């Protein structure tokens, strides 16, 4: 062969067809996604132009403003129906609850000195807990409200005197039954 007929490696002869390389599908997909994010030819973002985005933003601004206003009006109307002094639902009450979770305070055994000493200690702890309350809370521990049970020393085993403490929830629309009185 002559020098001009020799084929240069990597270059096709004049008579051969050039085969195109297949593009990588991942690269093409990424290019398509980038074009979707911003298309410089159409000047669009996510397939929408500036005026389209403006209309959408204005719509949602007014939509959520109206929704927030409606919620505020509903909340205001509902809060106006509540009375801060009386609950909305009355007639069903909880059971009375003991004022202290210490079980030793609720065992009055005048014959057993060990149990009685536990009772006196629980009484003393309850007095220390509530005895310093001077009227700033919901309950005042004084002679007027507690009577002879104000001091833990009033519980005497020989006299068979002790105190039993029960805390009641406030009961609305309840009247004392006929023929009964509170003591």
LUMVOPA-986595 format. One record per residue: x, y, z of N, C-alpha, C in turn; residue in one letter; residue number from 0. Coordinates in steps of 0.05 Angstrom, whole numbers, plus 5000, padded with zeros to 4 digits. Example, Ala and Ser with C-alpha at 12.3 -4.5 7.8 and 13.67 -1.06 7.14 Angstrom:
BEGIN
+------+------+------+------+------+------+------+------+------+---------+-----+
!   nX !   nY !   nZ !  caX !  caY !  caZ !   cX !   cY !   cZ ! residuo ! num !
+------+------+------+------+------+------+------+------+------+---------+-----+
! 5264 ! 4886 ! 5156 ! 5246 ! 4910 ! 5156 ! 5264 ! 4934 ! 5156 !       A !   0 !
! 5257 ! 4955 ! 5142 ! 5273 ! 4979 ! 5143 ! 5258 ! 5001 ! 5157 !       S !   1 !
+------+------+------+------+------+------+------+------+------+---------+-----+
//
This chain:
BEGIN
+------+------+------+------+------+------+------+------+------+---------+-----+
!   nX !   nY !   nZ !  caX !  caY !  caZ !   cX !   cY !   cZ ! residuo ! num !
+------+------+------+------+------+------+------+------+------+---------+-----+
! 5017 ! 4976 ! 5000 ! 5000 ! 5000 ! 5000 ! 5018 ! 5025 ! 5000 !       X !   0 !
! 5007 ! 5044 ! 4989 ! 5022 ! 5069 ! 4988 ! 5016 ! 5085 ! 5013 !       X !   1 !
! 5033 ! 5105 ! 5018 ! 5031 ! 5120 ! 5043 ! 5005 ! 5135 ! 5045 !       X !   2 !
! 4993 ! 5144 ! 5024 ! 4968 ! 5158 ! 5026 ! 4944 ! 5140 ! 5030 !       X !   3 !
! 4949 ! 5114 ! 5024 ! 4927 ! 5095 ! 5028 ! 4927 ! 5082 ! 5055 !       X !   4 !
! 4949 ! 5086 ! 5069 ! 4950 ! 5075 ! 5096 ! 4929 ! 5088 ! 5114 !       X !   5 !
! 4918 ! 5071 ! 5129 ! 4897 ! 5080 ! 5148 ! 4910 ! 5090 ! 5174 !       X !   6 !
! 4903 ! 5113 ! 5183 ! 4913 ! 5123 ! 5208 ! 4894 ! 5112 ! 5230 !       X !   7 !
! 4907 ! 5101 ! 5249 ! 4892 ! 5087 ! 5270 ! 4874 ! 5107 ! 5284 !       X !   8 !
! 4848 ! 5100 ! 5288 ! 4829 ! 5116 ! 5302 ! 4813 ! 5134 ! 5284 !       X !   9 !
! 4821 ! 5137 ! 5259 ! 4806 ! 5154 ! 5240 ! 4795 ! 5136 ! 5218 !       X !  10 !
! 4770 ! 5139 ! 5212 ! 4758 ! 5122 ! 5192 ! 4768 ! 5130 ! 5164 !       X !  11 !
! 4766 ! 5111 ! 5146 ! 4771 ! 5117 ! 5118 ! 4749 ! 5134 ! 5107 !       X !  12 !
! 4753 ! 5145 ! 5085 ! 4733 ! 5162 ! 5073 ! 4708 ! 5147 ! 5066 !       X !  13 !
! 4709 ! 5122 ! 5061 ! 4686 ! 5107 ! 5052 ! 4671 ! 5094 ! 5075 !       X !  14 !
! 4682 ! 5094 ! 5099 ! 4669 ! 5080 ! 5122 ! 4649 ! 5099 ! 5136 !       X !  15 !
! 4628 ! 5086 ! 5147 ! 4609 ! 5102 ! 5162 ! 4619 ! 5107 ! 5190 !       X !  16 !
! 4612 ! 5130 ! 5201 ! 4620 ! 5137 ! 5228 ! 4598 ! 5128 ! 5247 !       X !  17 !
! 4604 ! 5112 ! 5266 ! 4584 ! 5103 ! 5286 ! 4584 ! 5123 ! 5309 !       X !  18 !
! 4559 ! 5131 ! 5316 ! 4557 ! 5149 ! 5339 ! 4556 ! 5133 ! 5365 !       X !  19 !
! 4568 ! 5145 ! 5386 ! 4568 ! 5133 ! 5412 ! 4540 ! 5137 ! 5424 !       X !  20 !
! 4531 ! 5117 ! 5438 ! 4506 ! 5120 ! 5452 ! 4511 ! 5137 ! 5477 !       X !  21 !
! 4494 ! 5156 ! 5483 ! 4498 ! 5173 ! 5506 ! 4492 ! 5157 ! 5532 !       X !  22 !
! 4505 ! 5165 ! 5553 ! 4501 ! 5152 ! 5579 ! 4473 ! 5161 ! 5589 !       X !  23 !
! 4456 ! 5142 ! 5597 ! 4429 ! 5150 ! 5605 ! 4428 ! 5166 ! 5631 !       X !  24 !
! 4447 ! 5161 ! 5649 ! 4448 ! 5175 ! 5674 ! 4456 ! 5204 ! 5669 !       X !  25 !
! 4476 ! 5209 ! 5652 ! 4485 ! 5236 ! 5646 ! 4462 ! 5251 ! 5632 !       X !  26 !
! 4449 ! 5238 ! 5614 ! 4427 ! 5252 ! 5600 ! 4404 ! 5258 ! 5619 !       X !  27 !
! 4398 ! 5240 ! 5637 ! 4377 ! 5244 ! 5657 ! 4384 ! 5268 ! 5675 !       X !  28 !
! 4409 ! 5269 ! 5684 ! 4418 ! 5292 ! 5701 ! 4416 ! 5318 ! 5686 !       X !  29 !
! 4424 ! 5318 ! 5660 ! 4422 ! 5342 ! 5644 ! 4393 ! 5351 ! 5641 !       X !  30 !
! 4375 ! 5331 ! 5637 ! 4346 ! 5338 ! 5635 ! 4335 ! 5349 ! 5661 !       X !  31 !
! 4344 ! 5338 ! 5684 ! 4335 ! 5348 ! 5710 ! 4345 ! 5376 ! 5714 !       X !  32 !
! 4370 ! 5382 ! 5707 ! 4381 ! 5409 ! 5710 ! 4366 ! 5428 ! 5692 !       X !  33 !
! 4358 ! 5419 ! 5669 ! 4343 ! 5436 ! 5651 ! 4315 ! 5442 ! 5662 !       X !  34 !
! 4304 ! 5422 ! 5676 ! 4278 ! 5425 ! 5690 ! 4281 ! 5446 ! 5712 !       X !  35 !
! 4302 ! 5445 ! 5728 ! 4306 ! 5464 ! 5749 ! 4308 ! 5492 ! 5738 !       X !  36 !
! 4324 ! 5496 ! 5718 ! 4326 ! 5522 ! 5706 ! 4332 ! 5518 ! 5676 !       X !  37 !
! 4314 ! 5528 ! 5660 ! 4318 ! 5526 ! 5631 ! 4327 ! 5554 ! 5621 !       X !  38 !
! 4352 ! 5556 ! 5613 ! 4362 ! 5583 ! 5604 ! 4350 ! 5592 ! 5578 !       X !  39 !
! 4341 ! 5573 ! 5562 ! 4329 ! 5581 ! 5536 ! 4302 ! 5595 ! 5540 !       X !  40 !
! 4285 ! 5583 ! 5557 ! 4258 ! 5594 ! 5562 ! 4258 ! 5613 ! 5586 !       X !  41 !
! 4279 ! 5613 ! 5602 ! 4280 ! 5628 ! 5627 ! 4258 ! 5619 ! 5646 !       X !  42 !
! 4256 ! 5593 ! 5650 ! 4236 ! 5582 ! 5668 ! 4249 ! 5567 ! 5691 !       X !  43 !
! 4236 ! 5567 ! 5714 ! 4244 ! 5552 ! 5737 ! 4222 ! 5532 ! 5743 !       X !  44 !
! 4229 ! 5507 ! 5744 ! 4210 ! 5485 ! 5748 ! 4188 ! 5486 ! 5727 !       X !  45 !
! 4195 ! 5495 ! 5703 ! 4176 ! 5495 ! 5681 ! 4157 ! 5519 ! 5682 !       X !  46 !
! 4161 ! 5538 ! 5699 ! 4143 ! 5561 ! 5701 ! 4159 ! 5586 ! 5698 !       X !  47 !
! 4146 ! 5605 ! 5685 ! 4158 ! 5631 ! 5682 ! 4153 ! 5649 ! 5706 !       X !  48 !
! 4164 ! 5673 ! 5705 ! 4162 ! 5692 ! 5727 ! 4134 ! 5701 ! 5733 !       X !  49 !
! 4118 ! 5706 ! 5712 ! 4090 ! 5715 ! 5717 ! 4073 ! 5692 ! 5729 !       X !  50 !
! 4079 ! 5667 ! 5721 ! 4064 ! 5645 ! 5732 ! 4071 ! 5641 ! 5761 !       X !  51 !
! 4096 ! 5643 ! 5768 ! 4104 ! 5641 ! 5796 ! 4092 ! 5664 ! 5813 !       X !  52 !
! 4091 ! 5688 ! 5802 ! 4079 ! 5710 ! 5816 ! 4050 ! 5706 ! 5822 !       X !  53 !
! 4035 ! 5696 ! 5802 ! 4006 ! 5690 ! 5806 ! 4002 ! 5669 ! 5828 !       X !  54 !
! 4019 ! 5648 ! 5828 ! 4016 ! 5627 ! 5848 ! 4022 ! 5638 ! 5876 !       X !  55 !
! 4044 ! 5654 ! 5878 ! 4051 ! 5665 ! 5904 ! 4029 ! 5684 ! 5915 !       X !  56 !
! 4017 ! 5700 ! 5898 ! 3996 ! 5718 ! 5906 ! 3972 ! 5702 ! 5915 !       X !  57 !
! 3964 ! 5681 ! 5901 ! 3942 ! 5664 ! 5908 ! 3946 ! 5652 ! 5935 !       X !  58 !
! 3969 ! 5639 ! 5940 ! 3973 ! 5625 ! 5965 ! 3977 ! 5645 ! 5988 !       X !  59 !
! 3987 ! 5669 ! 5983 ! 3988 ! 5689 ! 6004 ! 3960 ! 5695 ! 6014 !       X !  60 !
! 3942 ! 5701 ! 5996 ! 3915 ! 5708 ! 6004 ! 3900 ! 5683 ! 6016 !       X !  61 !
! 3905 ! 5660 ! 6004 ! 3892 ! 5635 ! 6014 ! 3900 ! 5630 ! 6043 !       X !  62 !
! 3926 ! 5630 ! 6050 ! 3934 ! 5624 ! 6077 ! 3928 ! 5647 ! 6096 !       X !  63 !
! 3927 ! 5672 ! 6086 ! 3918 ! 5694 ! 6103 ! 3889 ! 5691 ! 6111 !       X !  64 !
! 3872 ! 5683 ! 6093 ! 3844 ! 5679 ! 6099 ! 3841 ! 5655 ! 6118 !       X !  65 !
! 3857 ! 5634 ! 6114 ! 3855 ! 5611 ! 6131 ! 3864 ! 5618 ! 6160 !       X !  66 !
! 3885 ! 5633 ! 6163 ! 3894 ! 5642 ! 6189 ! 3874 ! 5660 ! 6202 !       X !  67 !
! 3861 ! 5678 ! 6187 ! 3841 ! 5695 ! 6198 ! 3816 ! 5680 ! 6207 !       X !  68 !
! 3808 ! 5660 ! 6192 ! 3785 ! 5643 ! 6199 ! 3792 ! 5628 ! 6225 !       X !  69 !
! 3816 ! 5617 ! 6228 ! 3824 ! 5603 ! 6252 ! 3823 ! 5622 ! 6276 !       X !  70 !
! 3833 ! 5646 ! 6272 ! 3834 ! 5665 ! 6295 ! 3806 ! 5673 ! 6303 !       X !  71 !
! 3787 ! 5677 ! 6284 ! 3760 ! 5683 ! 6291 ! 3747 ! 5660 ! 6306 !       X !  72 !
! 3751 ! 5635 ! 6297 ! 3739 ! 5612 ! 6310 ! 3750 ! 5609 ! 6339 !       X !  73 !
! 3776 ! 5613 ! 6342 ! 3789 ! 5611 ! 6368 ! 3778 ! 5632 ! 6387 !       X !  74 !
! 3775 ! 5656 ! 6377 ! 3764 ! 5678 ! 6393 ! 3735 ! 5673 ! 6402 !       X !  75 !
! 3719 ! 5663 ! 6384 ! 3691 ! 5658 ! 6390 ! 3689 ! 5635 ! 6411 !       X !  76 !
! 3705 ! 5614 ! 6407 ! 3705 ! 5592 ! 6426 ! 3714 ! 5600 ! 6454 !       X !  77 !
! 3735 ! 5617 ! 6455 ! 3745 ! 5625 ! 6481 ! 3725 ! 5644 ! 6495 !       X !  78 !
! 3708 ! 5658 ! 6480 ! 3688 ! 5676 ! 6492 ! 3666 ! 5660 ! 6506 !       X !  79 !
! 3662 ! 5635 ! 6498 ! 3641 ! 5619 ! 6510 ! 3649 ! 5606 ! 6536 !       X !  80 !
! 3675 ! 5607 ! 6544 ! 3684 ! 5595 ! 6569 ! 3682 ! 5615 ! 6592 !       X !  81 !
! 3673 ! 5605 ! 6615 ! 3672 ! 5621 ! 6639 ! 3696 ! 5613 ! 6656 !       X !  82 !
! 3713 ! 5632 ! 6664 ! 3737 ! 5625 ! 6679 ! 3731 ! 5615 ! 6708 !       X !  83 !
! 3706 ! 5619 ! 6718 ! 3700 ! 5611 ! 6745 ! 3685 ! 5585 ! 6747 !       X !  84 !
! 3670 ! 5577 ! 6726 ! 3654 ! 5553 ! 6727 ! 3661 ! 5536 ! 6703 !       X !  85 !
! 3665 ! 5510 ! 6707 ! 3671 ! 5493 ! 6684 ! 3647 ! 5490 ! 6665 !       X !  86 !
! 3652 ! 5483 ! 6640 ! 3631 ! 5481 ! 6621 ! 3614 ! 5457 ! 6626 !       X !  87 !
! 3625 ! 5434 ! 6633 ! 3610 ! 5410 ! 6639 ! 3609 ! 5406 ! 6669 !       X !  88 !
! 3585 ! 5405 ! 6680 ! 3581 ! 5401 ! 6709 ! 3561 ! 5377 ! 6712 !       X !  89 !
! 3561 ! 5367 ! 6736 ! 3542 ! 5345 ! 6741 ! 3557 ! 5319 ! 6745 !       X !  90 !
! 3580 ! 5316 ! 6733 ! 3596 ! 5292 ! 6737 ! 3620 ! 5301 ! 6754 !       X !  91 !
! 3624 ! 5288 ! 6776 ! 3646 ! 5296 ! 6793 ! 3665 ! 5273 ! 6797 !       X !  92 !
! 3689 ! 5280 ! 6803 ! 3709 ! 5259 ! 6810 ! 3704 ! 5251 ! 6839 !       X !  93 !
! 3714 ! 5228 ! 6846 ! 3712 ! 5218 ! 6873 ! 3730 ! 5235 ! 6891 !       X !  94 !
! 3723 ! 5237 ! 6917 ! 3740 ! 5252 ! 6935 ! 3768 ! 5240 ! 6935 !       X !  95 !
! 3788 ! 5256 ! 6939 ! 3815 ! 5246 ! 6938 ! 3828 ! 5253 ! 6965 !       X !  96 !
! 3844 ! 5234 ! 6975 ! 3858 ! 5239 ! 6999 ! 3879 ! 5261 ! 6994 !       X !  97 !
! 3884 ! 5277 ! 7015 ! 3901 ! 5300 ! 7011 ! 3931 ! 5293 ! 7011 !       X !  98 !
! 3938 ! 5269 ! 7019 ! 3966 ! 5261 ! 7020 ! 3968 ! 5232 ! 7011 !       X !  99 !
! 3988 ! 5226 ! 6995 ! 3992 ! 5198 ! 6985 ! 4004 ! 5180 ! 7006 !       X ! 100 !
! 4010 ! 5190 ! 7030 ! 4022 ! 5174 ! 7051 ! 4001 ! 5156 ! 7064 !       X ! 101 !
! 4003 ! 5130 ! 7061 ! 3982 ! 5112 ! 7072 ! 3982 ! 5110 ! 7102 !       X ! 102 !
! 4004 ! 5117 ! 7115 ! 4005 ! 5117 ! 7144 ! 3986 ! 5137 ! 7157 !       X ! 103 !
! 3979 ! 5157 ! 7142 ! 3962 ! 5178 ! 7152 ! 3933 ! 5169 ! 7154 !       X ! 104 !
! 3926 ! 5147 ! 7142 ! 3898 ! 5138 ! 7141 ! 3893 ! 5112 ! 7156 !       X ! 105 !
! 3911 ! 5105 ! 7174 ! 3908 ! 5082 ! 7191 ! 3907 ! 5092 ! 7220 !       X ! 106 !
! 3883 ! 5091 ! 7232 ! 3880 ! 5100 ! 7260 ! 3876 ! 5075 ! 7277 !       X ! 107 !
! 3898 ! 5064 ! 7287 ! 3896 ! 5040 ! 7305 ! 3904 ! 5049 ! 7333 !       X ! 108 !
! 3884 ! 5052 ! 7351 ! 3889 ! 5062 ! 7378 ! 3902 ! 5041 ! 7396 !       X ! 109 !
! 3903 ! 5016 ! 7387 ! 3914 ! 4995 ! 7404 ! 3943 ! 4989 ! 7398 !       X ! 110 !
! 3953 ! 4996 ! 7374 ! 3980 ! 4989 ! 7366 ! 3997 ! 5014 ! 7367 !       X ! 111 !
! 4017 ! 5015 ! 7384 ! 4033 ! 5039 ! 7387 ! 4052 ! 5043 ! 7363 !       X ! 112 !
! 4061 ! 5022 ! 7349 ! 4078 ! 5025 ! 7326 ! 4063 ! 5039 ! 7303 !       X ! 113 !
! 4039 ! 5029 ! 7298 ! 4022 ! 5041 ! 7278 ! 4015 ! 5070 ! 7285 !       X ! 114 !
! 4010 ! 5075 ! 7311 ! 4003 ! 5102 ! 7319 ! 4026 ! 5121 ! 7316 !       X ! 115 !
! 4051 ! 5112 ! 7320 ! 4074 ! 5129 ! 7316 ! 4078 ! 5135 ! 7287 !       X ! 116 !
! 4073 ! 5116 ! 7269 ! 4074 ! 5121 ! 7240 ! 4053 ! 5142 ! 7233 !       X ! 117 !
! 4029 ! 5139 ! 7244 ! 4008 ! 5159 ! 7239 ! 4016 ! 5187 ! 7248 !       X ! 118 !
! 4028 ! 5189 ! 7272 ! 4037 ! 5215 ! 7282 ! 4059 ! 5227 ! 7265 !       X ! 119 !
! 4077 ! 5210 ! 7255 ! 4098 ! 5220 ! 7237 ! 4087 ! 5230 ! 7210 !       X ! 120 !
! 4068 ! 5215 ! 7199 ! 4054 ! 5224 ! 7174 ! 4039 ! 5249 ! 7179 !       X ! 121 !
! 4025 ! 5252 ! 7202 ! 4011 ! 5276 ! 7209 ! 4030 ! 5300 ! 7210 !       X ! 122 !
! 4053 ! 5296 ! 7222 ! 4073 ! 5317 ! 7225 ! 4084 ! 5326 ! 7197 !       X ! 123 !
! 4088 ! 5306 ! 7179 ! 4097 ! 5313 ! 7152 ! 4076 ! 5328 ! 7137 !       X ! 124 !
! 4051 ! 5321 ! 7140 ! 4029 ! 5336 ! 7127 ! 4028 ! 5364 ! 7137 !       X ! 125 !
! 4031 ! 5368 ! 7164 ! 4030 ! 5394 ! 7175 ! 4053 ! 5411 ! 7166 !       X ! 126 !
! 4077 ! 5399 ! 7163 ! 4100 ! 5414 ! 7152 ! 4096 ! 5422 ! 7123 !       X ! 127 !
! 4082 ! 5405 ! 7108 ! 4077 ! 5411 ! 7080 ! 4057 ! 5434 ! 7077 !       X ! 128 !
! 4035 ! 5434 ! 7092 ! 4014 ! 5454 ! 7089 ! 4014 ! 5475 ! 7111 !       X ! 129 !
! 4028 ! 5470 ! 7133 ! 4027 ! 5488 ! 7156 ! 4038 ! 5516 ! 7151 !       X ! 130 !
! 4056 ! 5519 ! 7132 ! 4068 ! 5545 ! 7126 ! 4051 ! 5561 ! 7106 !       X ! 131 !
! 4029 ! 5550 ! 7097 ! 4012 ! 5564 ! 7078 ! 3997 ! 5586 ! 7093 !       X ! 132 !
! 4002 ! 5611 ! 7085 ! 3990 ! 5634 ! 7100 ! 3968 ! 5647 ! 7084 !       X ! 133 !
! 3955 ! 5633 ! 7066 ! 3933 ! 5644 ! 7052 ! 3939 ! 5651 ! 7023 !       X ! 134 !
! 3963 ! 5646 ! 7014 ! 3970 ! 5653 ! 6986 ! 3960 ! 5632 ! 6967 !       X ! 135 !
! 3954 ! 5608 ! 6977 ! 3944 ! 5587 ! 6959 ! 3915 ! 5583 ! 6962 !       X ! 136 !
! 3906 ! 5559 ! 6956 ! 3878 ! 5552 ! 6956 ! 3869 ! 5543 ! 6984 !       X ! 137 !
! 3887 ! 5537 ! 7002 ! 3880 ! 5526 ! 7028 ! 3897 ! 5540 ! 7049 !       X ! 138 !
! 3885 ! 5546 ! 7072 ! 3899 ! 5558 ! 7094 ! 3898 ! 5538 ! 7118 !       X ! 139 !
! 3921 ! 5532 ! 7128 ! 3923 ! 5513 ! 7151 ! 3924 ! 5530 ! 7176 !       X ! 140 !
! 3901 ! 5535 ! 7188 ! 3900 ! 5550 ! 7213 ! 3877 ! 5540 ! 7231 !       X ! 141 !
! 3874 ! 5552 ! 7254 ! 3854 ! 5543 ! 7274 ! 3826 ! 5544 ! 7262 !       X ! 142 !
! 3821 ! 5564 ! 7246 ! 3793 ! 5568 ! 7235 ! 3786 ! 5546 ! 7216 !       X ! 143 !
! 3805 ! 5537 ! 7199 ! 3799 ! 5517 ! 7179 ! 3804 ! 5488 ! 7189 !       X ! 144 !
! 3823 ! 5485 ! 7207 ! 3830 ! 5458 ! 7216 ! 3819 ! 5451 ! 7243 !       X ! 145 !
! 3811 ! 5470 ! 7259 ! 3801 ! 5464 ! 7286 ! 3822 ! 5451 ! 7303 !       X ! 146 !
! 3815 ! 5430 ! 7318 ! 3834 ! 5418 ! 7336 ! 3855 ! 5401 ! 7321 !       X ! 147 !
! 3851 ! 5397 ! 7295 ! 3870 ! 5382 ! 7279 ! 3893 ! 5399 ! 7268 !       X ! 148 !
! 3895 ! 5423 ! 7278 ! 3916 ! 5441 ! 7268 ! 3944 ! 5431 ! 7276 !       X ! 149 !
! 3947 ! 5421 ! 7300 ! 3973 ! 5412 ! 7310 ! 3973 ! 5381 ! 7311 !       X ! 150 !
! 3995 ! 5370 ! 7304 ! 3997 ! 5340 ! 7305 ! 3997 ! 5330 ! 7333 !       X ! 151 !
! 4002 ! 5347 ! 7352 ! 4001 ! 5339 ! 7381 ! 3973 ! 5334 ! 7390 !       X ! 152 !
! 3953 ! 5343 ! 7374 ! 3925 ! 5338 ! 7383 ! 3917 ! 5309 ! 7380 !       X ! 153 !
! 3932 ! 5294 ! 7365 ! 3925 ! 5265 ! 7362 ! 3938 ! 5250 ! 7386 !       X ! 154 !
! 3920 ! 5241 ! 7404 ! 3929 ! 5228 ! 7428 ! 3918 ! 5200 ! 7429 !       X ! 155 !
! 3936 ! 5181 ! 7432 ! 3928 ! 5152 ! 7431 ! 3910 ! 5145 ! 7455 !       X ! 156 !
! 3916 ! 5155 ! 7478 ! 3901 ! 5147 ! 7502 ! 3872 ! 5159 ! 7500 !       X ! 157 !
! 3870 ! 5183 ! 7489 ! 3843 ! 5195 ! 7487 ! 3828 ! 5185 ! 7462 !       X ! 158 !
! 3842 ! 5169 ! 7446 ! 3830 ! 5159 ! 7421 ! 3820 ! 5182 ! 7403 !       X ! 159 !
! 3837 ! 5201 ! 7400 ! 3830 ! 5224 ! 7382 ! 3851 ! 5225 ! 7360 !       X ! 160 !
! 3842 ! 5227 ! 7336 ! 3859 ! 5230 ! 7313 ! 3844 ! 5246 ! 7291 !       X ! 161 !
! 3857 ! 5252 ! 7270 ! 3845 ! 5267 ! 7249 ! 3848 ! 5252 ! 7223 !       X ! 162 !
! 3828 ! 5254 ! 7206 ! 3828 ! 5241 ! 7180 ! 3825 ! 5263 ! 7159 !       X ! 163 !
! 3842 ! 5264 ! 7139 ! 3843 ! 5287 ! 7120 ! 3833 ! 5277 ! 7093 !       X ! 164 !
! 3814 ! 5292 ! 7082 ! 3803 ! 5286 ! 7055 ! 3802 ! 5312 ! 7040 !       X ! 165 !
! 3811 ! 5312 ! 7016 ! 3809 ! 5335 ! 6999 ! 3787 ! 5331 ! 6979 !       X ! 166 !
! 3769 ! 5350 ! 6976 ! 3747 ! 5348 ! 6957 ! 3751 ! 5367 ! 6934 !       X ! 167 !
! 3742 ! 5358 ! 6911 ! 3741 ! 5376 ! 6888 ! 3717 ! 5395 ! 6891 !       X ! 168 !
! 3719 ! 5417 ! 6879 ! 3696 ! 5436 ! 6880 ! 3673 ! 5424 ! 6864 !       X ! 169 !
! 3649 ! 5424 ! 6876 ! 3626 ! 5413 ! 6864 ! 3607 ! 5436 ! 6857 !       X ! 170 !
! 3599 ! 5439 ! 6832 ! 3581 ! 5460 ! 6823 ! 3552 ! 5449 ! 6821 !       X ! 171 !
! 3534 ! 5467 ! 6826 ! 3505 ! 5461 ! 6824 ! 3497 ! 5437 ! 6841 !       X ! 172 !
! 3509 ! 5436 ! 6865 ! 3502 ! 5415 ! 6884 ! 3490 ! 5428 ! 6908 !       X ! 173 !
! 3467 ! 5419 ! 6917 ! 3454 ! 5429 ! 6940 ! 3454 ! 5408 ! 6962 !       X ! 174 !
! 3454 ! 5416 ! 6987 ! 3453 ! 5397 ! 7009 ! 3425 ! 5384 ! 7008 !       X ! 175 !
! 3425 ! 5357 ! 7010 ! 3399 ! 5343 ! 7010 ! 3382 ! 5353 ! 7034 !       X ! 176 !
! 3355 ! 5351 ! 7030 ! 3337 ! 5360 ! 7051 ! 3341 ! 5343 ! 7076 !       X ! 177 !
! 3340 ! 5356 ! 7099 ! 3343 ! 5343 ! 7125 ! 3372 ! 5338 ! 7132 !       X ! 178 !
! 3391 ! 5346 ! 7116 ! 3420 ! 5342 ! 7122 ! 3433 ! 5369 ! 7126 !       X ! 179 !
! 3455 ! 5369 ! 7140 ! 3470 ! 5394 ! 7143 ! 3500 ! 5387 ! 7142 !       X ! 180 !
! 3515 ! 5407 ! 7134 ! 3544 ! 5403 ! 7133 ! 3556 ! 5406 ! 7160 !       X ! 181 !
! 3577 ! 5390 ! 7166 ! 3590 ! 5393 ! 7192 ! 3620 ! 5397 ! 7188 !       X ! 182 !
+------+------+------+------+------+------+------+------+------+---------+-----+
//
